[in-house]
Amino acid sequence: MTDTPKIFGITGWKNSGKTTLVSKLVSWFCQRGVKVSTIKHAHCDFDIDRPGTDSFNHRQAGAQQVMLASSTRWALMNELRDDREAEMDELLARMDPVDLVLVEGFKMGDQAKIQVVRPKNNTERLSDEAQPIVAIASDEEVAPSLYGCDGPLLLLNDIDSIGHFIASYCQLEIKQP
């Protein structure tokens, strides 16, 4: 594990299969001895807490941060109130050291990324500000150049090929499962 994790993105339009791909890649990398974390960008207001819980009540009362901890996990909720949304590097600085951080969303981030394309659901090219897109993953034959990508077309259901592509791109050492 290095002090500075490799950052690699999975992006695409809504309902393209980003979350499914990220989940499968997390398993793939973990099976090969790579320590992985993820960051998921949400465009809408979201809440991981439920009304009526103690932690929800703490936040509703005005707490800036609420940490919820048990013997199996902990979560830190940070209320932005009137503050600006955190940039990705600020979020990364709050995470524990790992080998690889897979980023879902953050289309306009400067991290290298694979765009997931499902021609039946989405055919629009992402804006040029979404670059660098280094590969396209799709469930159909598409020309990567149509999406502003000079890299390869990867089959969306071939997790092994996608995992090896990311490992090679990020210069990660992987073990045989």
QUIKACOR-V989152 format. One record per backbone hydrogen bond with DSSP energy under -1.0 kcal/mol. CO is the residue of the C=O (numbers start at 1). NH is the residue of the N-H. If there is no record, write none. Layout:
# QUIKACOR-V989152
co = [CO/CO]
nh = [NH/NH]
This chain:
# QUIKACOR-V989152
co = [6/8/9/10/11/13/17/18/19/20/21/22/23/24/25/26/27/29/29/30/32/35/35/37/39/50/53/54/55/56/57/58/59/64/66/68/73/75/77/80/87/88/89/91/92/99/100/101/102/103/104/106/112/113/114/115/118/118/127/128/132/135/136/137/138/143/144/144/145/152/154/155/157/158/159/160/161/162/163/164/165/166/167]
nh = [101/103/114/105/116/16/21/22/23/24/25/26/27/28/29/30/31/32/34/33/175/99/100/102/104/53/57/58/59/60/61/63/62/79/77/75/70/68/66/83/91/92/93/94/95/6/37/8/39/10/41/109/9/134/11/137/121/122/130/131/113/115/154/117/156/146/147/149/148/136/138/158/159/162/163/164/165/166/167/168/169/170/172]
